[in-house]
Amino acid sequence: MFRQMISLTLLVSLVALSTSGISMIVLGSLEFQLQMHPVHKIFGILLTLSGAFHIYYNFTAIKKYLSKRKMMLFALVMTFIMVALYAIGVSKPIDPVKIEQIETIMKTMEG
């Protein structure tokens, strides 16, 4: 039963994160992004936790996938893309005063 709950949590979290993320991109409104941020963050945590359990329960299958050369290459390429996008995102300069203002607003909304 625990595995079923993990799978359903993973599914619902994926749907919540993808729909809230896509909505934030499409609408492009800072107000909407601030409204959705708590939802996006909570389901991000749920996705991470349920994903970790999913990996734990399916580790044998994952090792089998990675034993195939094409799948290992695919995983490495995806990991490289992820690291590159993180590096690009982190290297963008942002005004610290604006960051402080946004963080203050987000803390107020989450509280």
MMTF fields as JSON, N, C-alpha, C and O atoms, coordinates in Angstrom:
{
  "mmtfVersion": "1.0.0",
  "mmtfProducer": "UNKNOWN",
  "numBonds": 443,
  "numAtoms": 444,
  "numGroups": 111,
  "numChains": 1,
  "numModels": 1,
  "chainsPerModel": [1],
  "groupsPerChain": [111],
  "chainIdList": ["A"],
  "bondAtomList": [4, 2, 8, 6, 12, 10, 16, 14, 20, 18, 24, 22, 28, 26, 32, 30, 36, 34, 40, 38, 44, 42, 48, 46, 52, 50, 56, 54, 60, 58, 64, 62, 68, 66, 72, 70, 76, 74, 80, 78, 84, 82, 88, 86, 92, 90, 96, 94, 100, 98, 104, 102, 108, 106, 112, 110, 116, 114, 120, 118, 124, 122, 128, 126, 132, 130, 136, 134, 140, 138, 144, 142, 148, 146, 152, 150, 156, 154, 160, 158, 164, 162, 168, 166, 172, 170, 176, 174, 180, 178, 184, 182, 188, 186, 192, 190, 196, 194, 200, 198, 204, 202, 208, 206, 212, 210, 216, 214, 220, 218, 224, 222, 228, 226, 232, 230, 236, 234, 240, 238, 244, 242, 248, 246, 252, 250, 256, 254, 260, 258, 264, 262, 268, 266, 272, 270, 276, 274, 280, 278, 284, 282, 288, 286, 292, 290, 296, 294, 300, 298, 304, 302, 308, 306, 312, 310, 316, 314, 320, 318, 324, 322, 328, 326, 332, 330, 336, 334, 340, 338, 344, 342, 348, 346, 352, 350, 356, 354, 360, 358, 364, 362, 368, 366, 372, 370, 376, 374, 380, 378, 384, 382, 388, 386, 392, 390, 396, 394, 400, 398, 404, 402, 408, 406, 412, 410, 416, 414, 420, 418, 424, 422, 428, 426, 432, 430, 436, 434, 440, 438],
  "bondOrderList": [1, 1, 1, 1, 1, 1, 1, 1, 1, 1, 1, 1, 1, 1, 1, 1, 1, 1, 1, 1, 1, 1, 1, 1, 1, 1, 1, 1, 1, 1, 1, 1, 1, 1, 1, 1, 1, 1, 1, 1, 1, 1, 1, 1, 1, 1, 1, 1, 1, 1, 1, 1, 1, 1, 1, 1, 1, 1, 1, 1, 1, 1, 1, 1, 1, 1, 1, 1, 1, 1, 1, 1, 1, 1, 1, 1, 1, 1, 1, 1, 1, 1, 1, 1, 1, 1, 1, 1, 1, 1, 1, 1, 1, 1, 1, 1, 1, 1, 1, 1, 1, 1, 1, 1, 1, 1, 1, 1, 1, 1],
  "groupList": [{"groupName": "MET", "atomNameList": ["N", "CA", "C", "O"], "elementList": ["N", "C", "C", "O"], "formalChargeList": [0, 0, 0, 0], "bondAtomList": [1, 0, 2, 1, 3, 2], "bondOrderList": [1, 1, 2], "singleLetterCode": "M", "chemCompType": "L-PEPTIDE LINKING"}, {"groupName": "PHE", "atomNameList": ["N", "CA", "C", "O"], "elementList": ["N", "C", "C", "O"], "formalChargeList": [0, 0, 0, 0], "bondAtomList": [1, 0, 2, 1, 3, 2], "bondOrderList": [1, 1, 2], "singleLetterCode": "F", "chemCompType": "L-PEPTIDE LINKING"}, {"groupName": "ARG", "atomNameList": ["N", "CA", "C", "O"], "elementList": ["N", "C", "C", "O"], "formalChargeList": [0, 0, 0, 0], "bondAtomList": [1, 0, 2, 1, 3, 2], "bondOrderList": [1, 1, 2], "singleLetterCode": "R", "chemCompType": "L-PEPTIDE LINKING"}, {"groupName": "GLN", "atomNameList": ["N", "CA", "C", "O"], "elementList": ["N", "C", "C", "O"], "formalChargeList": [0, 0, 0, 0], "bondAtomList": [1, 0, 2, 1, 3, 2], "bondOrderList": [1, 1, 2], "singleLetterCode": "Q", "chemCompType": "L-PEPTIDE LINKING"}, {"groupName": "ILE", "atomNameList": ["N", "CA", "C", "O"], "elementList": ["N", "C", "C", "O"], "formalChargeList": [0, 0, 0, 0], "bondAtomList": [1, 0, 2, 1, 3, 2], "bondOrderList": [1, 1, 2], "singleLetterCode": "I", "chemCompType": "L-PEPTIDE LINKING"}, {"groupName": "SER", "atomNameList": ["N", "CA", "C", "O"], "elementList": ["N", "C", "C", "O"], "formalChargeList": [0, 0, 0, 0], "bondAtomList": [1, 0, 2, 1, 3, 2], "bondOrderList": [1, 1, 2], "singleLetterCode": "S", "chemCompType": "L-PEPTIDE LINKING"}, {"groupName": "LEU", "atomNameList": ["N", "CA", "C", "O"], "elementList": ["N", "C", "C", "O"], "formalChargeList": [0, 0, 0, 0], "bondAtomList": [1, 0, 2, 1, 3, 2], "bondOrderList": [1, 1, 2], "singleLetterCode": "L", "chemCompType": "L-PEPTIDE LINKING"}, {"groupName": "THR", "atomNameList": ["N", "CA", "C", "O"], "elementList": ["N", "C", "C", "O"], "formalChargeList": [0, 0, 0, 0], "bondAtomList": [1, 0, 2, 1, 3, 2], "bondOrderList": [1, 1, 2], "singleLetterCode": "T", "chemCompType": "L-PEPTIDE LINKING"}, {"groupName": "VAL", "atomNameList": ["N", "CA", "C", "O"], "elementList": ["N", "C", "C", "O"], "formalChargeList": [0, 0, 0, 0], "bondAtomList": [1, 0, 2, 1, 3, 2], "bondOrderList": [1, 1, 2], "singleLetterCode": "V", "chemCompType": "L-PEPTIDE LINKING"}, {"groupName": "ALA", "atomNameList": ["N", "CA", "C", "O"], "elementList": ["N", "C", "C", "O"], "formalChargeList": [0, 0, 0, 0], "bondAtomList": [1, 0, 2, 1, 3, 2], "bondOrderList": [1, 1, 2], "singleLetterCode": "A", "chemCompType": "L-PEPTIDE LINKING"}, {"groupName": "GLY", "atomNameList": ["N", "CA", "C", "O"], "elementList": ["N", "C", "C", "O"], "formalChargeList": [0, 0, 0, 0], "bondAtomList": [1, 0, 2, 1, 3, 2], "bondOrderList": [1, 1, 2], "singleLetterCode": "G", "chemCompType": "PEPTIDE LINKING"}, {"groupName": "GLU", "atomNameList": ["N", "CA", "C", "O"], "elementList": ["N", "C", "C", "O"], "formalChargeList": [0, 0, 0, 0], "bondAtomList": [1, 0, 2, 1, 3, 2], "bondOrderList": [1, 1, 2], "singleLetterCode": "E", "chemCompType": "L-PEPTIDE LINKING"}, {"groupName": "HIS", "atomNameList": ["N", "CA", "C", "O"], "elementList": ["N", "C", "C", "O"], "formalChargeList": [0, 0, 0, 0], "bondAtomList": [1, 0, 2, 1, 3, 2], "bondOrderList": [1, 1, 2], "singleLetterCode": "H", "chemCompType": "L-PEPTIDE LINKING"}, {"groupName": "PRO", "atomNameList": ["N", "CA", "C", "O"], "elementList": ["N", "C", "C", "O"], "formalChargeList": [0, 0, 0, 0], "bondAtomList": [1, 0, 2, 1, 3, 2], "bondOrderList": [1, 1, 2], "singleLetterCode": "P", "chemCompType": "L-PEPTIDE LINKING"}, {"groupName": "LYS", "atomNameList": ["N", "CA", "C", "O"], "elementList": ["N", "C", "C", "O"], "formalChargeList": [0, 0, 0, 0], "bondAtomList": [1, 0, 2, 1, 3, 2], "bondOrderList": [1, 1, 2], "singleLetterCode": "K", "chemCompType": "L-PEPTIDE LINKING"}, {"groupName": "TYR", "atomNameList": ["N", "CA", "C", "O"], "elementList": ["N", "C", "C", "O"], "formalChargeList": [0, 0, 0, 0], "bondAtomList": [1, 0, 2, 1, 3, 2], "bondOrderList": [1, 1, 2], "singleLetterCode": "Y", "chemCompType": "L-PEPTIDE LINKING"}, {"groupName": "ASN", "atomNameList": ["N", "CA", "C", "O"], "elementList": ["N", "C", "C", "O"], "formalChargeList": [0, 0, 0, 0], "bondAtomList": [1, 0, 2, 1, 3, 2], "bondOrderList": [1, 1, 2], "singleLetterCode": "N", "chemCompType": "L-PEPTIDE LINKING"}, {"groupName": "ASP", "atomNameList": ["N", "CA", "C", "O"], "elementList": ["N", "C", "C", "O"], "formalChargeList": [0, 0, 0, 0], "bondAtomList": [1, 0, 2, 1, 3, 2], "bondOrderList": [1, 1, 2], "singleLetterCode": "D", "chemCompType": "L-PEPTIDE LINKING"}],
  "groupTypeList": [0, 1, 2, 3, 0, 4, 5, 6, 7, 6, 6, 8, 5, 6, 8, 9, 6, 5, 7, 5, 10, 4, 5, 0, 4, 8, 6, 10, 5, 6, 11, 1, 3, 6, 3, 0, 12, 13, 8, 12, 14, 4, 1, 10, 4, 6, 6, 7, 6, 5, 10, 9, 1, 12, 4, 15, 15, 16, 1, 7, 9, 4, 14, 14, 15, 6, 5, 14, 2, 14, 0, 0, 6, 1, 9, 6, 8, 0, 7, 1, 4, 0, 8, 9, 6, 15, 9, 4, 10, 8, 5, 14, 13, 4, 17, 13, 8, 14, 4, 11, 3, 4, 11, 7, 4, 0, 14, 7, 0, 11, 10],
  "groupIdList": [1, 2, 3, 4, 5, 6, 7, 8, 9, 10, 11, 12, 13, 14, 15, 16, 17, 18, 19, 20, 21, 22, 23, 24, 25, 26, 27, 28, 29, 30, 31, 32, 33, 34, 35, 36, 37, 38, 39, 40, 41, 42, 43, 44, 45, 46, 47, 48, 49, 50, 51, 52, 53, 54, 55, 56, 57, 58, 59, 60, 61, 62, 63, 64, 65, 66, 67, 68, 69, 70, 71, 72, 73, 74, 75, 76, 77, 78, 79, 80, 81, 82, 83, 84, 85, 86, 87, 88, 89, 90, 91, 92, 93, 94, 95, 96, 97, 98, 99, 100, 101, 102, 103, 104, 105, 106, 107, 108, 109, 110, 111],
  "secStructList": [7, 2, 2, 2, 2, 2, 2, 2, 2, 2, 2, 2, 2, 2, 2, 2, 2, 2, 2, 2, 2, 2, 2, 2, 2, 2, 2, 7, 7, 2, 2, 2, 2, 2, 2, 2, 2, 2, 2, 2, 2, 2, 2, 2, 2, 2, 2, 2, 2, 2, 2, 2, 2, 2, 2, 2, 2, 6, 2, 2, 2, 2, 2, 2, 2, 2, 6, 1, 2, 2, 2, 2, 2, 2, 2, 2, 2, 2, 2, 2, 2, 2, 2, 2, 2, 2, 2, 2, 2, 2, 2, 1, 7, 7, 7, 2, 2, 2, 2, 2, 2, 2, 2, 2, 2, 2, 2, 2, 2, 2, 7],
  "xCoordList": [0.823, 0.0, 0.877, 0.538, 2.011, 2.901, 3.437, 3.512, 3.809, 4.314, 3.251, 3.565, 2.014, 0.924, 0.724, 0.485, 0.825, 0.694, 1.842, 1.633, 3.046, 4.21, 3.995, 4.242, 3.536, 3.316, 2.266, 2.445, 1.178, 0.131, 0.587, 0.235, 1.367, 1.926, 2.862, 2.853, 3.662, 4.583, 3.792, 4.151, 2.739, 1.913, 1.235, 1.308, 0.576, -0.128, 0.867, 0.587, 2.022, 3.042, 3.57, 3.791, 3.773, 4.235, 3.212, 3.577, 1.943, 0.889, 0.824, 0.717, 0.887, 0.819, 2.002, 1.823, 3.209, 4.395, 4.383, 4.689, 4.032, 4.055, 2.983, 3.253, 1.781, 0.726, 0.996, 0.759, 1.488, 1.777, 2.971, 2.966, 3.993, 5.162, 4.833, 5.258, 4.079, 3.694, 2.792, 2.929, 1.871, 0.995, 1.804, 1.52, 2.816, 3.645, 4.413, 4.598, 4.858, 5.588, 4.643, 4.945, 3.507, 2.579, 1.968, 1.907, 1.523, 0.881, 1.906, 1.619, 3.093, 4.168, 3.908, 4.664, 2.877, 2.531, 3.283, 3.238, 3.972, 4.684, 3.697, 3.99, 2.533, 1.513, 1.098, 1.009, 0.843, 0.457, 1.6, 1.363, 2.827, 3.98, 4.103, 4.387, 3.893, 3.958, 2.813, 2.992, 1.638, 0.512, 0.755, 0.398, 1.361, 1.57, 2.828, 2.981, 3.72, 5.001, 4.852, 5.534, 3.98, 3.849, 3.376, 3.871, 2.425, 1.918, 3.05, 3.259, 3.764, 4.855, 5.948, 6.498, 6.248, 7.293, 6.869, 7.66, 5.651, 5.17, 5.155, 5.602, 4.637, 4.597, 5.986, 6.224, 6.898, 8.29, 8.914, 9.646, 8.625, 9.13, 8.495, 9.185, 7.179, 6.498, 7.039, 7.228, 7.285, 7.83, 9.212, 9.53, 10.028, 11.372, 11.339, 12.054, 10.51, 10.429, 9.868, 10.428, 8.768, 8.178, 9.091, 9.145, 9.806, 10.773, 11.908, 12.362, 12.37, 13.436, 12.967, 13.7, 11.753, 11.206, 11.02, 11.29, 10.564, 10.373, 11.711, 11.775, 12.755, 14.091, 14.519, 15.049, 14.293, 14.654, 13.952, 14.587, 12.66, 11.896, 12.156, 11.869, 12.685, 12.919, 14.394, 14.725, 15.266, 16.686, 17.249, 18.11, 16.777, 17.253, 16.937, 17.791, 15.727, 15.343, 16.165, 16.571, 16.407, 17.187, 18.616, 19.179, 19.202, 20.558, 20.569, 21.522, 19.519, 19.429, 19.351, 19.997, 18.55, 18.468, 19.832, 20.235, 20.544, 21.833, 22.941, 24.011, 22.704, 23.72, 23.777, 24.745, 22.74, 22.721, 23.416, 23.135, 24.318, 25.152, 24.339, 24.654, 23.302, 22.492, 21.764, 21.661, 21.27, 20.554, 21.51, 21.16, 22.71, 23.709, 24.09, 24.211, 24.278, 24.604, 23.461, 23.694, 22.238, 21.069, 21.031, 20.802, 21.256, 21.251, 22.358, 22.145, 23.52, 24.623, 24.316, 24.61, 23.727, 23.362, 22.313, 22.429, 21.302, 20.266, 20.869, 20.499, 21.788, 22.462, 23.285, 23.284, 23.988, 24.771, 23.869, 24.197, 22.732, 21.79, 21.283, 21.189, 20.96, 20.477, 21.535, 21.23, 22.768, 23.848, 24.106, 24.322, 24.084, 24.312, 23.218, 23.512, 21.964, 20.868, 20.93, 20.63, 21.318, 21.525, 22.628, 22.479, 23.723, 24.847, 24.427, 24.794, 23.667, 23.186, 22.267, 22.395, 21.345, 20.41, 21.098, 20.746, 22.069, 22.76, 23.683, 23.916, 24.207, 25.162, 24.509, 25.208, 23.184, 22.489, 22.542, 22.155, 23.021, 23.057, 21.652, 20.884, 21.342, 20.051, 20.31, 21.167, 19.566, 19.71, 19.354, 18.224, 20.301, 20.036, 18.887, 18.188, 18.681, 17.578, 16.239, 15.314, 16.14, 14.907, 14.652, 13.517, 15.729, 15.602, 15.041, 14.125, 15.577, 15.115, 13.638, 12.885, 13.222, 11.813, 10.913, 9.871, 11.319, 10.517, 10.469, 9.407, 11.6, 11.613, 10.73, 10.07, 10.704, 9.831, 8.374, 7.583, 8.018, 6.64, 6.291, 5.2, 7.207, 6.931, 6.753, 5.867, 7.567, 7.426, 6.092, 5.46, 5.662, 4.375, 3.232, 2.288, 3.32, 2.261, 2.227, 1.147, 3.388, 3.428, 3.004, 2.527, 3.175, 2.835, 1.393, 0.914],
  "yCoordList": [-1.192, 0.0, 1.269, 2.263, 1.221, 2.386, 2.716, 3.886, 1.687, 1.915, 2.565, 3.428, 2.154, 2.741, 4.211, 5.049, 4.512, 5.891, 6.738, 7.88, 6.183, 6.891, 7.174, 8.286, 6.174, 6.351, 7.421, 8.246, 7.409, 8.406, 9.802, 10.793, 9.878, 11.17, 11.702, 12.894, 10.824, 11.206, 11.725, 12.747, 11.034, 11.443, 12.795, 13.682, 12.949, 14.199, 15.358, 16.456, 15.119, 16.166, 16.57, 17.754, 15.597, 15.898, 16.763, 17.734, 16.41, 17.186, 18.594, 19.575, 18.696, 20.009, 20.883, 22.058, 20.322, 21.102, 21.511, 22.656, 20.583, 20.91, 21.937, 22.862, 21.792, 22.76, 24.129, 25.152, 24.162, 25.466, 26.121, 27.331, 25.334, 25.884, 26.407, 27.499, 25.629, 26.061, 27.294, 28.216, 27.309, 28.473, 29.723, 30.802, 29.58, 30.74, 31.249, 32.455, 30.338, 30.739, 31.395, 32.464, 30.765, 31.251, 32.597, 33.521, 32.705, 33.941, 35.057, 36.224, 34.7, 35.673, 36.786, 37.758, 36.677, 37.712, 37.466, 36.364, 38.49, 38.354, 38.09, 37.322, 38.719, 38.497, 37.029, 36.437, 36.443, 35.033, 34.135, 33.156, 34.464, 33.677, 33.697, 32.669, 34.854, 34.944, 34.181, 33.599, 34.179, 33.428, 31.924, 31.18, 31.484, 30.05, 29.523, 28.311, 30.404, 29.97, 28.993, 27.968, 29.262, 28.294, 26.919, 25.893, 26.902, 25.633, 24.895, 23.698, 25.637, 25.065, 24.501, 23.429, 25.225, 24.801, 23.554, 22.623, 23.53, 22.378, 21.112, 20.052, 21.229, 20.044, 19.664, 18.504, 20.622, 20.298, 19.434, 18.49, 19.757, 18.956, 17.574, 16.57, 17.512, 16.212, 15.362, 14.155, 15.991, 15.265, 14.718, 13.578, 15.522, 15.085, 13.898, 12.915, 13.994, 12.898, 11.623, 10.541, 11.755, 10.559, 10.009, 8.797, 10.884, 10.427, 9.641, 8.642, 10.091, 9.363, 7.96, 6.986, 7.862, 6.548, 5.691, 4.49, 6.303, 5.58, 4.999, 3.848, 5.795, 5.309, 4.161, 3.156, 4.308, 3.257, 1.936, 0.882, 2.003, 0.785, 0.206, -0.968, 0.994, 0.531, 0.569, 0.632, 0.53, 0.693, -0.417, -0.155, -1.632, -2.744, -2.493, -2.698, -2.057, -1.77, -0.606, -0.634, 0.407, 1.569, 1.142, 1.571, 0.301, -0.204, -0.981, -0.886, -1.744, -2.51, -1.565, -1.802, -0.485, 0.492, 1.097, 1.234, 1.462, 2.135, 1.204, 1.669, -0.101, -1.033, -1.041, -1.519, -0.513, -0.415, 0.877, 1.946, 0.762, 1.899, 3.113, 4.242, 2.892, 3.999, 4.716, 5.943, 3.951, 4.552, 5.319, 6.379, 4.787, 5.491, 6.801, 7.832, 6.769, 7.978, 8.989, 10.183, 8.507, 9.375, 10.038, 11.243, 9.257, 9.793, 10.835, 11.861, 10.581, 11.531, 12.835, 13.921, 12.727, 13.92, 14.733, 15.955, 14.071, 14.772, 15.446, 16.57, 14.766, 15.347, 16.559, 17.57, 16.473, 17.606, 18.804, 19.937, 18.551, 19.624, 20.277, 21.501, 19.463, 19.991, 20.87, 21.977, 20.39, 21.158, 22.451, 23.502, 22.374, 23.569, 24.605, 25.794, 24.172, 25.111, 25.731, 26.912, 24.935, 25.487, 26.537, 27.61, 26.239, 27.178, 28.476, 29.563, 28.368, 29.562, 30.376, 31.597, 29.694, 30.392, 31.076, 32.201, 30.416, 30.972, 32.123, 33.031, 32.092, 33.117, 34.413, 35.396, 34.436, 35.66, 36.69, 36.397, 37.895, 38.918, 39.462, 39.752, 39.592, 40.116, 41.159, 40.971, 42.247, 43.338, 42.849, 42.416, 42.91, 42.425, 43.148, 42.544, 44.413, 45.161, 44.59, 44.442, 44.272, 43.681, 42.309, 41.959, 41.544, 40.214, 40.347, 39.615, 41.264, 41.473, 41.864, 41.393, 42.72, 43.132, 41.937, 41.749, 41.143, 39.974, 38.962, 38.405, 38.712, 37.756, 38.221, 37.401, 39.506, 40.044, 39.806, 39.395, 40.063, 39.838, 38.346, 37.997, 37.468, 36.026, 35.536, 34.721, 36.008, 35.602, 36.057, 35.338, 37.25, 37.774, 36.915, 36.605, 36.53, 35.729, 34.321, 33.753, 33.74, 32.379, 32.314, 31.278, 33.402, 33.436, 33.606, 33.658],
  "zCoordList": [0.0, 0.0, 0.0, -0.643, 0.734, 0.787, -0.604, -0.981, -1.365, -2.726, -3.614, -4.434, -3.452, -4.234, -3.872, -4.741, -2.574, -2.127, -2.674, -3.083, -2.681, -3.22, -4.705, -5.172, -5.437, -6.879, -7.164, -8.06, -6.409, -6.62, -6.198, -6.839, -5.124, -4.703, -5.775, -6.081, -6.34, -7.413, -8.619, -9.204, -8.982, -10.123, -9.893, -10.743, -8.745, -8.45, -8.356, -8.838, -7.739, -7.62, -8.991, -9.247, -9.868, -11.221, -11.961, -12.625, -11.845, -12.506, -11.91, -12.647, -10.583, -9.931, -10.326, -10.646, -10.308, -10.665, -12.124, -12.458, -12.988, -14.419, -14.777, -15.542, -14.241, -14.573, -13.956, -14.599, -12.722, -12.119, -12.806, -13.03, -13.141, -13.829, -15.216, -15.593, -15.969, -17.317, -17.242, -18.046, -16.279, -16.112, -15.789, -16.31, -14.927, -14.584, -15.798, -15.957, -16.65, -17.856, -18.856, -19.386, -19.116, -20.134, -19.731, -20.543, -18.495, -18.055, -17.843, -18.107, -17.369, -17.223, -16.234, -16.194, -15.445, -14.477, -13.175, -12.627, -12.68, -11.407, -10.281, -9.365, -10.341, -9.321, -9.276, -8.2, -10.448, -10.504, -10.019, -9.311, -10.397, -9.958, -8.442, -7.827, -7.84, -6.382, -5.72, -4.65, -6.351, -5.812, -5.898, -4.985, -6.989, -7.211, -6.525, -6.373, -6.113, -5.553, -4.388, -4.384, -3.383, -2.286, -2.761, -2.294, -3.683, -4.227, -4.951, -4.755, -5.784, -6.572, -5.65, -5.908, -4.592, -3.658, -2.874, -2.724, -2.384, -1.603, -2.454, -2.014, -3.677, -4.529, -5.033, -5.368, -5.092, -5.415, -4.339, -4.636, -3.086, -1.963, -1.989, -1.812, -2.21, -2.29, -3.442, -3.291, -4.584, -5.736, -5.409, -5.749, -4.754, -4.394, -3.437, -3.631, -2.407, -1.431, -2.056, -1.881, -2.78, -3.387, -4.483, -4.688, -5.186, -6.188, -5.56, -6.119, -4.395, -3.695, -3.29, -3.458, -2.762, -2.423, -3.671, -3.65, -4.747, -6.009, -6.5, -6.931, -6.43, -6.821, -5.917, -6.392, -4.623, -3.663, -3.996, -4.035, -4.23, -4.501, -5.893, -6.13, -6.802, -8.169, -8.564, -9.748, -7.576, -7.835, -8.73, -9.57, -8.559, -9.386, -10.86, -11.722, -11.146, -12.533, -13.092, -14.254, -12.272, -12.723, -13.047, -14.054, -12.202, -12.488, -13.797, -14.571, -14.046, -15.292, -16.497, -17.518, -16.373, -17.464, -17.745, -18.901, -16.676, -16.829, -17.299, -17.693, -17.264, -17.75, -19.279, -19.87, -19.901, -21.363, -21.772, -21.231, -22.726, -23.129, -23.584, -23.207, -24.388, -24.887, -23.747, -23.741, -22.8, -21.674, -20.763, -20.243, -20.573, -19.764, -20.448, -19.787, -21.759, -22.511, -22.413, -22.222, -22.545, -22.424, -21.047, -20.943, -19.997, -18.632, -18.455, -17.808, -19.018, -18.924, -19.669, -19.169, -20.856, -21.62, -20.855, -20.76, -20.317, -19.55, -18.317, -17.978, -17.655, -16.483, -16.892, -16.189, -18.018, -18.511, -18.808, -18.453, -19.46, -19.778, -18.491, -18.406, -17.5, -16.229, -15.569, -15.127, -15.5, -14.879, -15.646, -15.042, -16.971, -17.796, -17.562, -17.44, -17.498, -17.268, -15.869, -15.695, -14.885, -13.547, -13.574, -12.988, -14.246, -14.323, -15.009, -14.561, -16.08, -16.783, -15.872, -15.779, -15.207, -14.322, -13.156, -12.804, -12.557, -11.394, -11.791, -10.994, -13.009, -13.422, -13.885, -14.131, -14.007, -14.419, -13.293, -12.161, -13.602, -12.54, -12.258, -13.175, -10.975, -10.554, -9.467, -8.604, -9.519, -8.561, -7.149, -6.921, -6.195, -4.83, -4.133, -3.319, -4.432, -3.817, -4.28, -3.483, -5.566, -6.103, -5.477, -5.153, -5.315, -4.696, -3.282, -2.907, -2.506, -1.13, -1.107, -0.255, -2.037, -2.098, -2.418, -1.789, -3.386, -3.777, -2.64, -2.359, -1.98, -0.864, 0.279, 0.917, 0.55, 1.59, 1.233, 2.082, -0.015, -0.475, -0.373, 0.079, -0.787, -0.757, 0.667, 0.926, 1.592, 3.003, 3.563, 4.337, 3.176, 3.634, 3.099, 3.826, 1.825, 1.215, 1.775, 1.937, 2.075, 2.594, 4.053, 4.517, 4.769, 6.198, 6.379, 7.512]
}
